[in-house]
Amino acid sequence: MRILHISDLHFNARGDIENAFIVENFKRIREYALNNEIKNIIISGDVFDNISINLKYRELR
C-alpha cells in the first residue's frame, strides 16, 4: 500500500496570491497521487488557515 503524507495546507489564507499558490500545489499533489497509484493521503496539521471555511475548496477533490 502506498501512502502520501502532507501537512499544513492552510487553505483560505489571507491573500489571494497566497491562496492561488496553495490551490495549485494541492492540484499538483493530487495529480502526483493519481499518476503514482497512491490510494491514501494523510493530511496532518492545519487544513484551513482560519475558522472561516470557504466552501469553494470542496471542488478540489
PDB file with one MODEL, atoms N, CA, C and O in Angstrom:
MODEL        1
ATOM      1  N   MET A   1       0.839  -1.168   0.000  1.00  0.00           N
ATOM      2  CA  MET A   1       0.000   0.000   0.000  1.00  0.00           C
ATOM      3  C   MET A   1       0.894   1.243   0.000  1.00  0.00           C
ATOM      4  O   MET A   1       1.847   1.340   0.772  1.00  0.00           O
ATOM      5  N   ARG A   2       0.568   2.177  -0.870  1.00  0.00           N
ATOM      6  CA  ARG A   2       1.328   3.424  -0.957  1.00  0.00           C
ATOM      7  C   ARG A   2       0.518   4.530  -0.292  1.00  0.00           C
ATOM      8  O   ARG A   2      -0.671   4.695  -0.565  1.00  0.00           O
ATOM      9  N   ILE A   3       1.176   5.281   0.581  1.00  0.00           N
ATOM     10  CA  ILE A   3       0.528   6.366   1.315  1.00  0.00           C
ATOM     11  C   ILE A   3       1.338   7.644   1.108  1.00  0.00           C
ATOM     12  O   ILE A   3       2.568   7.632   1.165  1.00  0.00           O
ATOM     13  N   LEU A   4       0.641   8.722   0.872  1.00  0.00           N
ATOM     14  CA  LEU A   4       1.284  10.032   0.747  1.00  0.00           C
ATOM     15  C   LEU A   4       0.896  10.860   1.962  1.00  0.00           C
ATOM     16  O   LEU A   4      -0.284  10.960   2.296  1.00  0.00           O
ATOM     17  N   HIS A   5       1.869  11.445   2.612  1.00  0.00           N
ATOM     18  CA  HIS A   5       1.611  12.284   3.786  1.00  0.00           C
ATOM     19  C   HIS A   5       1.920  13.732   3.445  1.00  0.00           C
ATOM     20  O   HIS A   5       3.014  14.045   2.975  1.00  0.00           O
ATOM     21  N   ILE A   6       0.957  14.614   3.683  1.00  0.00           N
ATOM     22  CA  ILE A   6       1.165  16.054   3.513  1.00  0.00           C
ATOM     23  C   ILE A   6       0.698  16.748   4.776  1.00  0.00           C
ATOM     24  O   ILE A   6      -0.047  16.175   5.571  1.00  0.00           O
ATOM     25  N   SER A   7       1.132  17.970   4.957  1.00  0.00           N
ATOM     26  CA  SER A   7       0.829  18.663   6.208  1.00  0.00           C
ATOM     27  C   SER A   7       0.624  20.153   5.982  1.00  0.00           C
ATOM     28  O   SER A   7       1.197  20.746   5.067  1.00  0.00           O
ATOM     29  N   ASP A   8      -0.202  20.741   6.831  1.00  0.00           N
ATOM     30  CA  ASP A   8      -0.373  22.197   6.921  1.00  0.00           C
ATOM     31  C   ASP A   8      -0.685  22.853   5.578  1.00  0.00           C
ATOM     32  O   ASP A   8       0.114  23.634   5.060  1.00  0.00           O
ATOM     33  N   LEU A   9      -1.832  22.535   5.028  1.00  0.00           N
ATOM     34  CA  LEU A   9      -2.240  23.112   3.745  1.00  0.00           C
ATOM     35  C   LEU A   9      -2.590  24.589   3.865  1.00  0.00           C
ATOM     36  O   LEU A   9      -2.241  25.382   2.990  1.00  0.00           O
ATOM     37  N   HIS A  10      -3.264  24.959   4.921  1.00  0.00           N
ATOM     38  CA  HIS A  10      -3.644  26.357   5.187  1.00  0.00           C
ATOM     39  C   HIS A  10      -4.471  26.987   4.068  1.00  0.00           C
ATOM     40  O   HIS A  10      -4.206  28.115   3.651  1.00  0.00           O
ATOM     41  N   PHE A  11      -5.491  26.238   3.577  1.00  0.00           N
ATOM     42  CA  PHE A  11      -6.441  26.838   2.645  1.00  0.00           C
ATOM     43  C   PHE A  11      -7.099  28.051   3.307  1.00  0.00           C
ATOM     44  O   PHE A  11      -7.140  28.153   4.533  1.00  0.00           O
ATOM     45  N   ASN A  12      -7.600  28.945   2.501  1.00  0.00           N
ATOM     46  CA  ASN A  12      -8.280  30.155   2.974  1.00  0.00           C
ATOM     47  C   ASN A  12      -7.292  31.104   3.653  1.00  0.00           C
ATOM     48  O   ASN A  12      -7.621  31.779   4.628  1.00  0.00           O
ATOM     49  N   ALA A  13      -6.097  31.137   3.122  1.00  0.00           N
ATOM     50  CA  ALA A  13      -5.065  32.028   3.657  1.00  0.00           C
ATOM     51  C   ALA A  13      -5.468  33.491   3.440  1.00  0.00           C
ATOM     52  O   ALA A  13      -6.475  33.772   2.790  1.00  0.00           O
ATOM     53  N   ARG A  14      -4.714  34.374   3.963  1.00  0.00           N
ATOM     54  CA  ARG A  14      -5.082  35.797   3.962  1.00  0.00           C
ATOM     55  C   ARG A  14      -5.134  36.436   2.569  1.00  0.00           C
ATOM     56  O   ARG A  14      -6.058  37.198   2.285  1.00  0.00           O
ATOM     57  N   GLY A  15      -4.186  36.148   1.717  1.00  0.00           N
ATOM     58  CA  GLY A  15      -4.113  36.837   0.429  1.00  0.00           C
ATOM     59  C   GLY A  15      -4.509  35.957  -0.738  1.00  0.00           C
ATOM     60  O   GLY A  15      -4.319  34.742  -0.692  1.00  0.00           O
ATOM     61  N   ASP A  16      -5.056  36.556  -1.783  1.00  0.00           N
ATOM     62  CA  ASP A  16      -5.480  35.807  -2.964  1.00  0.00           C
ATOM     63  C   ASP A  16      -4.308  35.131  -3.664  1.00  0.00           C
ATOM     64  O   ASP A  16      -4.442  34.009  -4.152  1.00  0.00           O
ATOM     65  N   ILE A  17      -3.166  35.799  -3.717  1.00  0.00           N
ATOM     66  CA  ILE A  17      -1.988  35.214  -4.368  1.00  0.00           C
ATOM     67  C   ILE A  17      -1.523  33.990  -3.585  1.00  0.00           C
ATOM     68  O   ILE A  17      -1.213  32.952  -4.169  1.00  0.00           O
ATOM     69  N   GLU A  18      -1.479  34.116  -2.281  1.00  0.00           N
ATOM     70  CA  GLU A  18      -1.076  33.001  -1.432  1.00  0.00           C
ATOM     71  C   GLU A  18      -2.055  31.832  -1.598  1.00  0.00           C
ATOM     72  O   GLU A  18      -1.634  30.681  -1.705  1.00  0.00           O
ATOM     73  N   ASN A  19      -3.350  32.127  -1.619  1.00  0.00           N
ATOM     74  CA  ASN A  19      -4.368  31.089  -1.797  1.00  0.00           C
ATOM     75  C   ASN A  19      -4.220  30.388  -3.135  1.00  0.00           C
ATOM     76  O   ASN A  19      -4.308  29.162  -3.199  1.00  0.00           O
ATOM     77  N   ALA A  20      -3.999  31.133  -4.195  1.00  0.00           N
ATOM     78  CA  ALA A  20      -3.837  30.541  -5.525  1.00  0.00           C
ATOM     79  C   ALA A  20      -2.641  29.589  -5.542  1.00  0.00           C
ATOM     80  O   ALA A  20      -2.705  28.521  -6.152  1.00  0.00           O
ATOM     81  N   PHE A  21      -1.559  29.970  -4.881  1.00  0.00           N
ATOM     82  CA  PHE A  21      -0.367  29.134  -4.788  1.00  0.00           C
ATOM     83  C   PHE A  21      -0.683  27.825  -4.057  1.00  0.00           C
ATOM     84  O   PHE A  21      -0.254  26.756  -4.490  1.00  0.00           O
ATOM     85  N   ILE A  22      -1.422  27.904  -2.963  1.00  0.00           N
ATOM     86  CA  ILE A  22      -1.793  26.726  -2.179  1.00  0.00           C
ATOM     87  C   ILE A  22      -2.665  25.791  -3.008  1.00  0.00           C
ATOM     88  O   ILE A  22      -2.440  24.580  -3.023  1.00  0.00           O
ATOM     89  N   VAL A  23      -3.648  26.342  -3.690  1.00  0.00           N
ATOM     90  CA  VAL A  23      -4.551  25.538  -4.513  1.00  0.00           C
ATOM     91  C   VAL A  23      -3.782  24.843  -5.643  1.00  0.00           C
ATOM     92  O   VAL A  23      -3.995  23.657  -5.894  1.00  0.00           O
ATOM     93  N   GLU A  24      -2.900  25.566  -6.320  1.00  0.00           N
ATOM     94  CA  GLU A  24      -2.113  24.956  -7.405  1.00  0.00           C
ATOM     95  C   GLU A  24      -1.216  23.844  -6.889  1.00  0.00           C
ATOM     96  O   GLU A  24      -1.073  22.815  -7.550  1.00  0.00           O
ATOM     97  N   ASN A  25      -0.609  24.029  -5.724  1.00  0.00           N
ATOM     98  CA  ASN A  25       0.219  22.976  -5.138  1.00  0.00           C
ATOM     99  C   ASN A  25      -0.606  21.754  -4.794  1.00  0.00           C
ATOM    100  O   ASN A  25      -0.164  20.626  -5.008  1.00  0.00           O
ATOM    101  N   PHE A  26      -1.816  21.966  -4.256  1.00  0.00           N
ATOM    102  CA  PHE A  26      -2.680  20.836  -3.924  1.00  0.00           C
ATOM    103  C   PHE A  26      -3.066  20.072  -5.191  1.00  0.00           C
ATOM    104  O   PHE A  26      -3.118  18.842  -5.179  1.00  0.00           O
ATOM    105  N   LYS A  27      -3.333  20.783  -6.269  1.00  0.00           N
ATOM    106  CA  LYS A  27      -3.670  20.119  -7.533  1.00  0.00           C
ATOM    107  C   LYS A  27      -2.496  19.282  -8.033  1.00  0.00           C
ATOM    108  O   LYS A  27      -2.696  18.193  -8.571  1.00  0.00           O
ATOM    109  N   ARG A  28      -1.282  19.778  -7.861  1.00  0.00           N
ATOM    110  CA  ARG A  28      -0.084  19.013  -8.259  1.00  0.00           C
ATOM    111  C   ARG A  28       0.078  17.755  -7.400  1.00  0.00           C
ATOM    112  O   ARG A  28       0.432  16.687  -7.900  1.00  0.00           O
ATOM    113  N   ILE A  29      -0.185  17.901  -6.116  1.00  0.00           N
ATOM    114  CA  ILE A  29      -0.101  16.754  -5.205  1.00  0.00           C
ATOM    115  C   ILE A  29      -1.130  15.701  -5.605  1.00  0.00           C
ATOM    116  O   ILE A  29      -0.824  14.509  -5.639  1.00  0.00           O
ATOM    117  N   ARG A  30      -2.346  16.144  -5.907  1.00  0.00           N
ATOM    118  CA  ARG A  30      -3.406  15.230  -6.324  1.00  0.00           C
ATOM    119  C   ARG A  30      -3.008  14.511  -7.616  1.00  0.00           C
ATOM    120  O   ARG A  30      -3.180  13.297  -7.732  1.00  0.00           O
ATOM    121  N   GLU A  31      -2.490  15.242  -8.560  1.00  0.00           N
ATOM    122  CA  GLU A  31      -2.059  14.648  -9.835  1.00  0.00           C
ATOM    123  C   GLU A  31      -0.941  13.630  -9.603  1.00  0.00           C
ATOM    124  O   GLU A  31      -0.942  12.558 -10.207  1.00  0.00           O
ATOM    125  N   TYR A  32       0.003  13.962  -8.734  1.00  0.00           N
ATOM    126  CA  TYR A  32       1.087  13.039  -8.398  1.00  0.00           C
ATOM    127  C   TYR A  32       0.521  11.739  -7.822  1.00  0.00           C
ATOM    128  O   TYR A  32       0.939  10.644  -8.197  1.00  0.00           O
ATOM    129  N   ALA A  33      -0.428  11.881  -6.914  1.00  0.00           N
ATOM    130  CA  ALA A  33      -1.034  10.704  -6.289  1.00  0.00           C
ATOM    131  C   ALA A  33      -1.742   9.840  -7.330  1.00  0.00           C
ATOM    132  O   ALA A  33      -1.604   8.617  -7.318  1.00  0.00           O
ATOM    133  N   LEU A  34      -2.488  10.458  -8.218  1.00  0.00           N
ATOM    134  CA  LEU A  34      -3.193   9.705  -9.256  1.00  0.00           C
ATOM    135  C   LEU A  34      -2.217   9.006 -10.208  1.00  0.00           C
ATOM    136  O   LEU A  34      -2.428   7.849 -10.571  1.00  0.00           O
ATOM    137  N   ASN A  35      -1.167   9.692 -10.607  1.00  0.00           N
ATOM    138  CA  ASN A  35      -0.178   9.126 -11.536  1.00  0.00           C
ATOM    139  C   ASN A  35       0.659   8.021 -10.921  1.00  0.00           C
ATOM    140  O   ASN A  35       1.214   7.191 -11.641  1.00  0.00           O
ATOM    141  N   ASN A  36       0.758   7.999  -9.596  1.00  0.00           N
ATOM    142  CA  ASN A  36       1.598   7.015  -8.912  1.00  0.00           C
ATOM    143  C   ASN A  36       0.795   5.983  -8.131  1.00  0.00           C
ATOM    144  O   ASN A  36       1.323   5.299  -7.254  1.00  0.00           O
ATOM    145  N   GLU A  37      -0.490   5.881  -8.463  1.00  0.00           N
ATOM    146  CA  GLU A  37      -1.380   4.883  -7.872  1.00  0.00           C
ATOM    147  C   GLU A  37      -1.396   4.926  -6.350  1.00  0.00           C
ATOM    148  O   GLU A  37      -1.453   3.888  -5.691  1.00  0.00           O
ATOM    149  N   ILE A  38      -1.346   6.120  -5.804  1.00  0.00           N
ATOM    150  CA  ILE A  38      -1.444   6.300  -4.356  1.00  0.00           C
ATOM    151  C   ILE A  38      -2.915   6.440  -4.015  1.00  0.00           C
ATOM    152  O   ILE A  38      -3.589   7.356  -4.486  1.00  0.00           O
ATOM    153  N   LYS A  39      -3.404   5.533  -3.201  1.00  0.00           N
ATOM    154  CA  LYS A  39      -4.831   5.497  -2.873  1.00  0.00           C
ATOM    155  C   LYS A  39      -5.155   6.219  -1.569  1.00  0.00           C
ATOM    156  O   LYS A  39      -6.311   6.563  -1.324  1.00  0.00           O
ATOM    157  N   ASN A  40      -4.153   6.450  -0.739  1.00  0.00           N
ATOM    158  CA  ASN A  40      -4.392   7.063   0.572  1.00  0.00           C
ATOM    159  C   ASN A  40      -3.493   8.280   0.766  1.00  0.00           C
ATOM    160  O   ASN A  40      -2.282   8.221   0.553  1.00  0.00           O
ATOM    161  N   ILE A  41      -4.111   9.372   1.171  1.00  0.00           N
ATOM    162  CA  ILE A  41      -3.364  10.580   1.505  1.00  0.00           C
ATOM    163  C   ILE A  41      -3.705  10.950   2.940  1.00  0.00           C
ATOM    164  O   ILE A  41      -4.875  11.091   3.293  1.00  0.00           O
ATOM    165  N   ILE A  42      -2.698  11.104   3.744  1.00  0.00           N
ATOM    166  CA  ILE A  42      -2.878  11.534   5.125  1.00  0.00           C
ATOM    167  C   ILE A  42      -2.525  13.012   5.202  1.00  0.00           C
ATOM    168  O   ILE A  42      -1.430  13.421   4.818  1.00  0.00           O
ATOM    169  N   ILE A  43      -3.458  13.803   5.698  1.00  0.00           N
ATOM    170  CA  ILE A  43      -3.232  15.239   5.874  1.00  0.00           C
ATOM    171  C   ILE A  43      -3.185  15.524   7.358  1.00  0.00           C
ATOM    172  O   ILE A  43      -4.172  15.328   8.067  1.00  0.00           O
ATOM    173  N   SER A  44      -2.039  15.986   7.829  1.00  0.00           N
ATOM    174  CA  SER A  44      -1.919  16.362   9.243  1.00  0.00           C
ATOM    175  C   SER A  44      -1.709  17.873   9.323  1.00  0.00           C
ATOM    176  O   SER A  44      -1.428  18.526   8.319  1.00  0.00           O
ATOM    177  N   GLY A  45      -1.845  18.397  10.488  1.00  0.00           N
ATOM    178  CA  GLY A  45      -1.670  19.838  10.655  1.00  0.00           C
ATOM    179  C   GLY A  45      -2.920  20.592  10.245  1.00  0.00           C
ATOM    180  O   GLY A  45      -4.003  20.014  10.159  1.00  0.00           O
ATOM    181  N   ASP A  46      -2.770  21.869   9.994  1.00  0.00           N
ATOM    182  CA  ASP A  46      -3.902  22.738   9.683  1.00  0.00           C
ATOM    183  C   ASP A  46      -4.302  22.615   8.213  1.00  0.00           C
ATOM    184  O   ASP A  46      -3.469  22.782   7.321  1.00  0.00           O
ATOM    185  N   VAL A  47      -5.570  22.324   7.967  1.00  0.00           N
ATOM    186  CA  VAL A  47      -6.083  22.282   6.598  1.00  0.00           C
ATOM    187  C   VAL A  47      -6.526  23.686   6.193  1.00  0.00           C
ATOM    188  O   VAL A  47      -6.300  24.106   5.058  1.00  0.00           O
ATOM    189  N   PHE A  48      -7.153  24.407   7.110  1.00  0.00           N
ATOM    190  CA  PHE A  48      -7.595  25.778   6.847  1.00  0.00           C
ATOM    191  C   PHE A  48      -6.819  26.747   7.719  1.00  0.00           C
ATOM    192  O   PHE A  48      -6.407  26.409   8.829  1.00  0.00           O
ATOM    193  N   ASP A  49      -6.624  27.954   7.208  1.00  0.00           N
ATOM    194  CA  ASP A  49      -5.832  28.962   7.905  1.00  0.00           C
ATOM    195  C   ASP A  49      -6.610  29.657   9.012  1.00  0.00           C
ATOM    196  O   ASP A  49      -6.020  30.143   9.977  1.00  0.00           O
ATOM    197  N   ASN A  50      -7.928  29.706   8.877  1.00  0.00           N
ATOM    198  CA  ASN A  50      -8.730  30.330   9.932  1.00  0.00           C
ATOM    199  C   ASN A  50     -10.068  29.624  10.037  1.00  0.00           C
ATOM    200  O   ASN A  50     -10.380  28.744   9.234  1.00  0.00           O
ATOM    201  N   ILE A  51     -10.840  30.002  11.007  1.00  0.00           N
ATOM    202  CA  ILE A  51     -12.096  29.313  11.301  1.00  0.00           C
ATOM    203  C   ILE A  51     -13.166  29.538  10.237  1.00  0.00           C
ATOM    204  O   ILE A  51     -14.109  28.754  10.137  1.00  0.00           O
ATOM    205  N   SER A  52     -13.035  30.581   9.454  1.00  0.00           N
ATOM    206  CA  SER A  52     -13.992  30.898   8.399  1.00  0.00           C
ATOM    207  C   SER A  52     -13.659  30.055   7.162  1.00  0.00           C
ATOM    208  O   SER A  52     -12.806  30.435   6.361  1.00  0.00           O
ATOM    209  N   ILE A  53     -14.323  28.929   7.014  1.00  0.00           N
ATOM    210  CA  ILE A  53     -14.018  27.984   5.942  1.00  0.00           C
ATOM    211  C   ILE A  53     -14.768  28.375   4.673  1.00  0.00           C
ATOM    212  O   ILE A  53     -15.986  28.552   4.686  1.00  0.00           O
ATOM    213  N   ASN A  54     -14.037  28.503   3.599  1.00  0.00           N
ATOM    214  CA  ASN A  54     -14.622  28.825   2.310  1.00  0.00           C
ATOM    215  C   ASN A  54     -14.960  27.513   1.600  1.00  0.00           C
ATOM    216  O   ASN A  54     -14.066  26.720   1.306  1.00  0.00           O
ATOM    217  N   LEU A  55     -16.240  27.284   1.324  1.00  0.00           N
ATOM    218  CA  LEU A  55     -16.681  26.008   0.769  1.00  0.00           C
ATOM    219  C   LEU A  55     -16.244  25.770  -0.673  1.00  0.00           C
ATOM    220  O   LEU A  55     -16.452  24.675  -1.196  1.00  0.00           O
ATOM    221  N   LYS A  56     -15.652  26.751  -1.322  1.00  0.00           N
ATOM    222  CA  LYS A  56     -15.208  26.543  -2.706  1.00  0.00           C
ATOM    223  C   LYS A  56     -14.110  25.495  -2.805  1.00  0.00           C
ATOM    224  O   LYS A  56     -13.876  24.955  -3.886  1.00  0.00           O
ATOM    225  N   TYR A  57     -13.430  25.195  -1.700  1.00  0.00           N
ATOM    226  CA  TYR A  57     -12.354  24.219  -1.733  1.00  0.00           C
ATOM    227  C   TYR A  57     -12.865  22.788  -1.780  1.00  0.00           C
ATOM    228  O   TYR A  57     -12.069  21.868  -1.964  1.00  0.00           O
ATOM    229  N   ARG A  58     -14.173  22.568  -1.617  1.00  0.00           N
ATOM    230  CA  ARG A  58     -14.737  21.224  -1.762  1.00  0.00           C
ATOM    231  C   ARG A  58     -14.518  20.711  -3.172  1.00  0.00           C
ATOM    232  O   ARG A  58     -14.453  19.499  -3.374  1.00  0.00           O
ATOM    233  N   GLU A  59     -14.404  21.583  -4.141  1.00  0.00           N
ATOM    234  CA  GLU A  59     -14.262  21.192  -5.540  1.00  0.00           C
ATOM    235  C   GLU A  59     -12.891  20.599  -5.860  1.00  0.00           C
ATOM    236  O   GLU A  59     -12.693  20.103  -6.970  1.00  0.00           O
ATOM    237  N   LEU A  60     -11.961  20.632  -4.947  1.00  0.00           N
ATOM    238  CA  LEU A  60     -10.612  20.136  -5.202  1.00  0.00           C
ATOM    239  C   LEU A  60     -10.504  18.623  -5.074  1.00  0.00           C
ATOM    240  O   LEU A  60      -9.429  18.068  -5.302  1.00  0.00           O
ATOM    241  N   ARG A  61     -11.545  17.967  -4.730  1.00  0.00           N
ATOM    242  CA  ARG A  61     -11.476  16.512  -4.521  1.00  0.00           C
ATOM    243  C   ARG A  61     -11.399  15.767  -5.815  1.00  0.00           C
ATOM    244  O   ARG A  61     -11.336  14.537  -5.817  1.00  0.00           O
TER     245      ARG A  61
ENDMDL
END
